[in-house]
Amino acid sequence: MKNMKYLLAGILFGIVLVKAQVISWFRIQEMFQLTSFHMYGVIGTGVVVGIFSVQVIKRFGIKTFDGQPIAIPSKKFDKGQIYGGLIFGIGWAITGACPGPLFAQIGLGFTVVAVTLISAIAGTWVYGLLEKKLPH
Amino acid sequence: MSIIQFIQQPWHWAVGGVFIGLTVPLLLLLGNKTLGISSTLRQICAACFPADISFFKYDWKAQAWNLFFVGGILIGGILAGCFLEGNAPVEVAAATQQRLQVYHITDFSQLLPIEIFNWNNLFTMKGLIFFVIGGFLVGFGTRYAGGCTSGHSIMGLSNLQWPSLVATICFMAGGFFSANVIVPWIFKLLNA
């Protein structure tokens, strides 16, 4: 199965999310109450390592393990990044989780978060329904 | 100390950050994949409830790798909980502890406050707000924004995309407002 490598990458990523405590509701409250550096440290370090890695890949023309050239699609701006971003931010502080952590929280044993995940899927569905009517 | 014992210790933020950052090149090298987790929620909609909505009529199977990735995150959560002391007490900052105690959140022995995240709250006002409404805002907002913390704040910023910077600033602005105005208001309502 060609997708098994992504399952393994996901397992590693899930362990990291838990051990770095970024899936903790408490850490999210601290971040937005400006009482701890922890989340800023994790995200800041992640971004620096990510920027460095992408620059190395681009400068040296590094290819994928099976020899394909690496191409990263650009993000296009629309107003959704503002309105949607604000809406997500409000939800983030309430649930203490963005989409990735929802899966890790459920795995860790907070099974009631499955309800939050189902509700997030419902939110995505309603966005799909209203997409054309919303300002972008 | 064995390697397992080493991993079981609480991690410094820099260690967590380095591994999260390295996920970006890992997925690129594995097969030109860009990190972005909220897209899987759209895929689930497209696979299970497309309802003739144009937004869900796309080749979601082409992105099947991402469903394996989030399945892995779930398994990673299980493994971290069972073998790596994942659900350890959080050393919550004293100022935040004080504020939360006012809201009757006093148990800091797990990663999430058990006073909120347990099944007994499901059919209560608490459950409605923290699970149903909160989850809805996360799903609606991330899709409207075209990405979440992973897709914009990690992947987008790593690739120096300015729309991702706009999105990240708005995530943070919404979060600041929510944690300092809406969440205190929610607890006031719940504890009234």
Boltz contact constraints between the chains, C-beta under 6 A:
constraints:
  - contact:
      token1: [A, 3]
      token2: [B, 65]
      max_distance: 6.0
  - contact:
      token1: [A, 3]
      token2: [B, 68]
      max_distance: 6.0
  - contact:
      token1: [A, 5]
      token2: [B, 30]
      max_distance: 6.0
  - contact:
      token1: [A, 6]
      token2: [B, 65]
      max_distance: 6.0
  - contact:
      token1: [A, 6]
      token2: [B, 68]
      max_distance: 6.0
  - contact:
      token1: [A, 6]
      token2: [B, 69]
      max_distance: 6.0
  - contact:
      token1: [A, 7]
      token2: [B, 68]
      max_distance: 6.0
  - contact:
      token1: [A, 7]
      token2: [B, 72]
      max_distance: 6.0
  - contact:
      token1: [A, 9]
      token2: [B, 26]
      max_distance: 6.0
  - contact:
      token1: [A, 10]
      token2: [B, 69]
      max_distance: 6.0
  - contact:
      token1: [A, 10]
      token2: [B, 72]
      max_distance: 6.0
  - contact:
      token1: [A, 10]
      token2: [B, 73]
      max_distance: 6.0
  - contact:
      token1: [A, 11]
      token2: [B, 72]
      max_distance: 6.0
  - contact:
      token1: [A, 11]
      token2: [B, 75]
      max_distance: 6.0
  - contact:
      token1: [A, 11]
      token2: [B, 76]
      max_distance: 6.0
  - contact:
      token1: [A, 13]
      token2: [B, 23]
      max_distance: 6.0
  - contact:
      token1: [A, 13]
      token2: [B, 73]
      max_distance: 6.0
  - contact:
      token1: [A, 14]
      token2: [B, 73]
      max_distance: 6.0
  - contact:
      token1: [A, 14]
      token2: [B, 76]
      max_distance: 6.0
  - contact:
      token1: [A, 14]
      token2: [B, 77]
      max_distance: 6.0
  - contact:
      token1: [A, 15]
      token2: [B, 76]
      max_distance: 6.0
  - contact:
      token1: [A, 15]
      token2: [B, 80]
      max_distance: 6.0
  - contact:
      token1: [A, 16]
      token2: [B, 19]
      max_distance: 6.0
  - contact:
      token1: [A, 18]
      token2: [B, 77]
      max_distance: 6.0
  - contact:
      token1: [A, 18]
      token2: [B, 80]
      max_distance: 6.0
  - contact:
      token1: [A, 18]
      token2: [B, 86]
      max_distance: 6.0
  - contact:
      token1: [A, 19]
      token2: [B, 11]
      max_distance: 6.0
  - contact:
      token1: [A, 20]
      token2: [B, 11]
      max_distance: 6.0
  - contact:
      token1: [A, 20]
      token2: [B, 16]
      max_distance: 6.0
  - contact:
      token1: [A, 24]
      token2: [B, 90]
      max_distance: 6.0
  - contact:
      token1: [A, 24]
      token2: [B, 111]
      max_distance: 6.0
  - contact:
      token1: [A, 25]
      token2: [B, 112]
      max_distance: 6.0
  - contact:
      token1: [A, 25]
      token2: [B, 113]
      max_distance: 6.0
  - contact:
      token1: [A, 26]
      token2: [B, 90]
      max_distance: 6.0
  - contact:
      token1: [A, 26]
      token2: [B, 92]
      max_distance: 6.0
  - contact:
      token1: [A, 29]
      token2: [B, 96]
      max_distance: 6.0
  - contact:
      token1: [A, 29]
      token2: [B, 179]
      max_distance: 6.0
  - contact:
      token1: [A, 30]
      token2: [B, 93]
      max_distance: 6.0
  - contact:
      token1: [A, 30]
      token2: [B, 96]
      max_distance: 6.0
  - contact:
      token1: [A, 32]
      token2: [B, 175]
      max_distance: 6.0
  - contact:
      token1: [A, 32]
      token2: [B, 176]
      max_distance: 6.0
  - contact:
      token1: [A, 32]
      token2: [B, 179]
      max_distance: 6.0
  - contact:
      token1: [A, 33]
      token2: [B, 96]
      max_distance: 6.0
  - contact:
      token1: [A, 35]
      token2: [B, 93]
      max_distance: 6.0
  - contact:
      token1: [A, 35]
      token2: [B, 95]
      max_distance: 6.0
  - contact:
      token1: [A, 35]
      token2: [B, 96]
      max_distance: 6.0
  - contact:
      token1: [A, 36]
      token2: [B, 93]
      max_distance: 6.0
  - contact:
      token1: [A, 38]
      token2: [B, 13]
      max_distance: 6.0
  - contact:
      token1: [A, 41]
      token2: [B, 13]
      max_distance: 6.0
  - contact:
      token1: [A, 42]
      token2: [B, 13]
      max_distance: 6.0
  - contact:
      token1: [A, 42]
      token2: [B, 16]
      max_distance: 6.0
  - contact:
      token1: [A, 42]
      token2: [B, 17]
      max_distance: 6.0
  - contact:
      token1: [A, 45]
      token2: [B, 14]
      max_distance: 6.0
  - contact:
      token1: [A, 45]
      token2: [B, 17]
      max_distance: 6.0
  - contact:
      token1: [A, 45]
      token2: [B, 18]
      max_distance: 6.0
  - contact:
      token1: [A, 46]
      token2: [B, 17]
      max_distance: 6.0
  - contact:
      token1: [A, 46]
      token2: [B, 20]
      max_distance: 6.0
  - contact:
      token1: [A, 46]
      token2: [B, 21]
      max_distance: 6.0
  - contact:
      token1: [A, 46]
      token2: [B, 154]
      max_distance: 6.0
  - contact:
      token1: [A, 47]
      token2: [B, 157]
      max_distance: 6.0
  - contact:
      token1: [A, 49]
      token2: [B, 18]
      max_distance: 6.0
  - contact:
      token1: [A, 49]
      token2: [B, 21]
      max_distance: 6.0
  - contact:
      token1: [A, 50]
      token2: [B, 21]
      max_distance: 6.0
  - contact:
      token1: [A, 50]
      token2: [B, 24]
      max_distance: 6.0
  - contact:
      token1: [A, 50]
      token2: [B, 154]
      max_distance: 6.0
  - contact:
      token1: [A, 50]
      token2: [B, 158]
      max_distance: 6.0
  - contact:
      token1: [A, 51]
      token2: [B, 158]
      max_distance: 6.0
  - contact:
      token1: [A, 53]
      token2: [B, 24]
      max_distance: 6.0
  - contact:
      token1: [A, 53]
      token2: [B, 25]
      max_distance: 6.0
  - contact:
      token1: [A, 54]
      token2: [B, 158]
      max_distance: 6.0
  - contact:
      token1: [A, 54]
      token2: [B, 159]
      max_distance: 6.0
  - contact:
      token1: [A, 64]
      token2: [B, 29]
      max_distance: 6.0
  - contact:
      token1: [A, 64]
      token2: [B, 31]
      max_distance: 6.0
  - contact:
      token1: [A, 64]
      token2: [B, 32]
      max_distance: 6.0
  - contact:
      token1: [A, 65]
      token2: [B, 29]
      max_distance: 6.0
  - contact:
      token1: [A, 68]
      token2: [B, 32]
      max_distance: 6.0
  - contact:
      token1: [A, 70]
      token2: [B, 28]
      max_distance: 6.0
  - contact:
      token1: [A, 70]
      token2: [B, 32]
      max_distance: 6.0
  - contact:
      token1: [A, 72]
      token2: [B, 159]
      max_distance: 6.0
  - contact:
      token1: [A, 75]
      token2: [B, 156]
      max_distance: 6.0
  - contact:
      token1: [A, 75]
      token2: [B, 161]
      max_distance: 6.0
  - contact:
      token1: [A, 75]
      token2: [B, 163]
      max_distance: 6.0
  - contact:
      token1: [A, 75]
      token2: [B, 164]
      max_distance: 6.0
  - contact:
      token1: [A, 77]
      token2: [B, 163]
      max_distance: 6.0
  - contact:
      token1: [A, 80]
      token2: [B, 144]
      max_distance: 6.0
  - contact:
      token1: [A, 80]
      token2: [B, 145]
      max_distance: 6.0
  - contact:
      token1: [A, 80]
      token2: [B, 146]
      max_distance: 6.0
  - contact:
      token1: [A, 81]
      token2: [B, 145]
      max_distance: 6.0
  - contact:
      token1: [A, 81]
      token2: [B, 163]
      max_distance: 6.0
  - contact:
      token1: [A, 81]
      token2: [B, 166]
      max_distance: 6.0
  - contact:
      token1: [A, 81]
      token2: [B, 167]
      max_distance: 6.0
  - contact:
      token1: [A, 82]
      token2: [B, 170]
      max_distance: 6.0
  - contact:
      token1: [A, 84]
      token2: [B, 141]
      max_distance: 6.0
  - contact:
      token1: [A, 84]
      token2: [B, 144]
      max_distance: 6.0
  - contact:
      token1: [A, 84]
      token2: [B, 145]
      max_distance: 6.0
  - contact:
      token1: [A, 85]
      token2: [B, 145]
      max_distance: 6.0
  - contact:
      token1: [A, 85]
      token2: [B, 167]
      max_distance: 6.0
  - contact:
      token1: [A, 85]
      token2: [B, 170]
      max_distance: 6.0
  - contact:
      token1: [A, 85]
      token2: [B, 171]
      max_distance: 6.0
  - contact:
      token1: [A, 86]
      token2: [B, 170]
      max_distance: 6.0
  - contact:
      token1: [A, 86]
      token2: [B, 174]
      max_distance: 6.0
  - contact:
      token1: [A, 87]
      token2: [B, 137]
      max_distance: 6.0
  - contact:
      token1: [A, 87]
      token2: [B, 141]
      max_distance: 6.0
  - contact:
      token1: [A, 88]
      token2: [B, 138]
      max_distance: 6.0
  - contact:
      token1: [A, 88]
      token2: [B, 141]
      max_distance: 6.0
  - contact:
      token1: [A, 88]
      token2: [B, 142]
      max_distance: 6.0
  - contact:
      token1: [A, 88]
      token2: [B, 145]
      max_distance: 6.0
  - contact:
      token1: [A, 88]
      token2: [B, 171]
      max_distance: 6.0
  - contact:
      token1: [A, 89]
      token2: [B, 171]
      max_distance: 6.0
  - contact:
      token1: [A, 89]
      token2: [B, 174]
      max_distance: 6.0
  - contact:
      token1: [A, 89]
      token2: [B, 175]
      max_distance: 6.0
  - contact:
      token1: [A, 90]
      token2: [B, 137]
      max_distance: 6.0
  - contact:
      token1: [A, 90]
      token2: [B, 174]
      max_distance: 6.0
  - contact:
      token1: [A, 90]
      token2: [B, 178]
      max_distance: 6.0
  - contact:
      token1: [A, 91]
      token2: [B, 134]
      max_distance: 6.0
  - contact:
      token1: [A, 91]
      token2: [B, 137]
      max_distance: 6.0
  - contact:
      token1: [A, 91]
      token2: [B, 138]
      max_distance: 6.0
  - contact:
      token1: [A, 91]
      token2: [B, 141]
      max_distance: 6.0
  - contact:
      token1: [A, 92]
      token2: [B, 175]
      max_distance: 6.0
  - contact:
      token1: [A, 93]
      token2: [B, 175]
      max_distance: 6.0
  - contact:
      token1: [A, 93]
      token2: [B, 178]
      max_distance: 6.0
  - contact:
      token1: [A, 93]
      token2: [B, 179]
      max_distance: 6.0
  - contact:
      token1: [A, 93]
      token2: [B, 183]
      max_distance: 6.0
  - contact:
      token1: [A, 94]
      token2: [B, 134]
      max_distance: 6.0
  - contact:
      token1: [A, 95]
      token2: [B, 134]
      max_distance: 6.0
  - contact:
      token1: [A, 95]
      token2: [B, 138]
      max_distance: 6.0
  - contact:
      token1: [A, 98]
      token2: [B, 148]
      max_distance: 6.0
  - contact:
      token1: [A, 98]
      token2: [B, 149]
      max_distance: 6.0
  - contact:
      token1: [A, 99]
      token2: [B, 37]
      max_distance: 6.0
  - contact:
      token1: [A, 99]
      token2: [B, 38]
      max_distance: 6.0
  - contact:
      token1: [A, 99]
      token2: [B, 148]
      max_distance: 6.0
  - contact:
      token1: [A, 100]
      token2: [B, 37]
      max_distance: 6.0
  - contact:
      token1: [A, 100]
      token2: [B, 73]
      max_distance: 6.0
  - contact:
      token1: [A, 100]
      token2: [B, 150]
      max_distance: 6.0
  - contact:
      token1: [A, 103]
      token2: [B, 70]
      max_distance: 6.0
  - contact:
      token1: [A, 103]
      token2: [B, 73]
      max_distance: 6.0
  - contact:
      token1: [A, 103]
      token2: [B, 74]
      max_distance: 6.0
  - contact:
      token1: [A, 104]
      token2: [B, 73]
      max_distance: 6.0
  - contact:
      token1: [A, 104]
      token2: [B, 77]
      max_distance: 6.0
  - contact:
      token1: [A, 106]
      token2: [B, 74]
      max_distance: 6.0
  - contact:
      token1: [A, 107]
      token2: [B, 74]
      max_distance: 6.0
  - contact:
      token1: [A, 107]
      token2: [B, 77]
      max_distance: 6.0
  - contact:
      token1: [A, 107]
      token2: [B, 78]
      max_distance: 6.0
  - contact:
      token1: [A, 108]
      token2: [B, 77]
      max_distance: 6.0
  - contact:
      token1: [A, 108]
      token2: [B, 81]
      max_distance: 6.0
  - contact:
      token1: [A, 108]
      token2: [B, 86]
      max_distance: 6.0
  - contact:
      token1: [A, 108]
      token2: [B, 87]
      max_distance: 6.0
  - contact:
      token1: [A, 109]
      token2: [B, 81]
      max_distance: 6.0
  - contact:
      token1: [A, 110]
      token2: [B, 112]
      max_distance: 6.0
  - contact:
      token1: [A, 110]
      token2: [B, 117]
      max_distance: 6.0
  - contact:
      token1: [A, 112]
      token2: [B, 117]
      max_distance: 6.0
  - contact:
      token1: [A, 112]
      token2: [B, 119]
      max_distance: 6.0
  - contact:
      token1: [A, 115]
      token2: [B, 131]
      max_distance: 6.0
  - contact:
      token1: [A, 116]
      token2: [B, 131]
      max_distance: 6.0
  - contact:
      token1: [A, 116]
      token2: [B, 135]
      max_distance: 6.0
  - contact:
      token1: [A, 119]
      token2: [B, 132]
      max_distance: 6.0
  - contact:
      token1: [A, 119]
      token2: [B, 135]
      max_distance: 6.0
  - contact:
      token1: [A, 119]
      token2: [B, 136]
      max_distance: 6.0
  - contact:
      token1: [A, 120]
      token2: [B, 41]
      max_distance: 6.0
  - contact:
      token1: [A, 120]
      token2: [B, 135]
      max_distance: 6.0
  - contact:
      token1: [A, 120]
      token2: [B, 138]
      max_distance: 6.0
  - contact:
      token1: [A, 120]
      token2: [B, 139]
      max_distance: 6.0
  - contact:
      token1: [A, 121]
      token2: [B, 41]
      max_distance: 6.0
  - contact:
      token1: [A, 121]
      token2: [B, 44]
      max_distance: 6.0
  - contact:
      token1: [A, 121]
      token2: [B, 139]
      max_distance: 6.0
  - contact:
      token1: [A, 123]
      token2: [B, 136]
      max_distance: 6.0
  - contact:
      token1: [A, 123]
      token2: [B, 139]
      max_distance: 6.0
  - contact:
      token1: [A, 123]
      token2: [B, 140]
      max_distance: 6.0
  - contact:
      token1: [A, 124]
      token2: [B, 41]
      max_distance: 6.0
  - contact:
      token1: [A, 124]
      token2: [B, 42]
      max_distance: 6.0
  - contact:
      token1: [A, 124]
      token2: [B, 45]
      max_distance: 6.0
  - contact:
      token1: [A, 124]
      token2: [B, 139]
      max_distance: 6.0
  - contact:
      token1: [A, 124]
      token2: [B, 143]
      max_distance: 6.0
  - contact:
      token1: [A, 125]
      token2: [B, 45]
      max_distance: 6.0
  - contact:
      token1: [A, 126]
      token2: [B, 140]
      max_distance: 6.0
  - contact:
      token1: [A, 127]
      token2: [B, 140]
      max_distance: 6.0
  - contact:
      token1: [A, 127]
      token2: [B, 143]
      max_distance: 6.0
  - contact:
      token1: [A, 127]
      token2: [B, 144]
      max_distance: 6.0
  - contact:
      token1: [A, 128]
      token2: [B, 53]
      max_distance: 6.0
  - contact:
      token1: [A, 128]
      token2: [B, 55]
      max_distance: 6.0
  - contact:
      token1: [A, 128]
      token2: [B, 56]
      max_distance: 6.0
  - contact:
      token1: [A, 129]
      token2: [B, 53]
      max_distance: 6.0
  - contact:
      token1: [A, 131]
      token2: [B, 55]
      max_distance: 6.0
